[in-house]
Amino acid sequence: MAFFSVVIPLFNKANHVENTIKSILSQTFIDYEIIVINDGSTDNGEALVRGFNDDRIQVYNQENQGVSVARNLGIKKSKGKLIAFMDADDFWFPDHLQELANLYYDFPECGIYCSRHKIRISKKHFQIPVYNGIDQLFRGIVPDYFFSNKPFRITWTSSLAIPKEILQKFEGFTPGVTNGQDLELWTKIGIEHTVALTNKTTAIYNFNIPNSITKNHVNSMKLMDFEQFKQSEKENSSLKNFLDLYRIEYGLRYYIFGNKEKANFYLKDVAPQNISLKIQLLLKMPSVFLRIFLKSKNTLKRIGFDFSIYD
């Protein structure tokens, strides 16, 4: 039985997947298997993966059913003690799995083990995530996960590992959810289990800015059901504040593209004190101006300048 099972959903990432696999095969910790779930790709990504001569790599094919179903199949096929997720266009430094293994050895009762990462927002520019109340030298169990899980999320999918029995307990990712499926599962686990964080940066998230964010794209999203967390939010103010950030994000996205009904659906449950003056002003502006603002923001991000409207 492998110590780690690395689960990679693959859909049309032929331009990236070779570098991703190479970064895994370069790990100093070698007790792992790689499970690639080809989710109905139409490019040659599967052939590129099969071209690696390493018996730790397994490839399974399914009709295109989305990342949740692909990851769940990977979990089902896995034999490892810990499941480490990897997107097919991200990158690990050679010490990534070793750092996560060390964290597990030191804190064996946690629900999630997280490495630090940096975010490539353009060819030459990176963001370094920061977390509330957590300094760069901190290593250990995060005292208040939901409080510290902002302004950046500690639990980024390609830099964490989770014991297989915990993933089975929560029945994996929700099929059909197309945006925030990882956020949903990490929230479920974070409510019931502690989260450990290392102080080493061992991964790169290659942030992809869509060429076109359209009304059809936004209105076709299927989001997680926030209702499942209502009781837990009453008992945990940090969780309430954390989830309200995402209610605001989703509500604002819908408002920008003219779907006021769905915008109100998410915004109605936000605590008034969690809606900043900046957000209140944005929600009073005509949506056409916000679409121009969003396009300009994404253009700036491509050249390395980023900012948040939630600050």
Steps between C-alpha positions, in 0.01 A plus 500: 500500500637841402529776758360761258255460216529801268167555323500705179184578300595555137294690247670659198823601674745358247700823507567466874463144621852384411659767721255417776583128489873577487471709816339203678761254375770735633378466861757408763230298680443205267234286671204603286279400211361734234139453391399697193130515414455597138166681505411466133791707363500575128871586477805273535546550875428136581764381251757734652433359847526142372834592345666514842681178581409469867289220644370730776280674241149366439259649244123452503254631244147626547253696292513871579319537833691783665777533753298382802417163344857465369652563843252264665601223259863570584424469871319172436794357305761622750694278737686769694472603863481868398342640184688793346312686229667658200351694211647418163648847449658562842852433628672354807849571625699181580438520877119529482401146598778479757371814673146363508626165633694678776189697591299178522761331719506799737122555514341162416143582609426785256243496222699700244874556453600812306816629343545865414495602136544794271270611222626576151275784379705578190814368332735687732283592799400301806273562797604369841186408696459634854264377769330680789695460822758264345854622437745361247688293760195327647492121473242288678126469560317817395327634815192640321486359149207703366632826645843442347366361170488851354586726325654198325388142554735276693341198335594532135431172324841434342693562823321278751456138599215330687477158666301268276261398778398863551424544130292183516322625812385814315433306177742706295401787272139578412434393139347772285640795694702692241636786708624475858486122528835499680395789727194299600694186596778683684232689697328177599828355621612823670184511712573160656879462479813704561719629215880496505719741302870487423722807468661390172387612154499186288253558215402742224139567407488606135203734519301502179316818417216410260517670164133577525277503807152507352144515622439144375806377687392656830136393471597141421696462825371247748611604846518323832198510729574745781197376695692194616720726714227714662505326839879493516513871417279577799756328722816637333523870416829450312325252269211745448737783406697271270197368310351849473802597290395237246132593516611853414733379223231289335233766549721763343583277203132451428429871547777594257331295228150623571357205692364692798282211615796271555709787638237566766472128574862496624517851644186468715675269746808718548528662842468880452833566672674278244397714202762773477429852380696418182269206421192709579616765252571239231149357538355845434690539171354398161621149416641612164755716683596206719562282194741764368664515843537120508654491153750770600585315822576180307714691250703649785539157656648361179783754525562430866287754688227355719262633761188385676163671521438318828767682704 
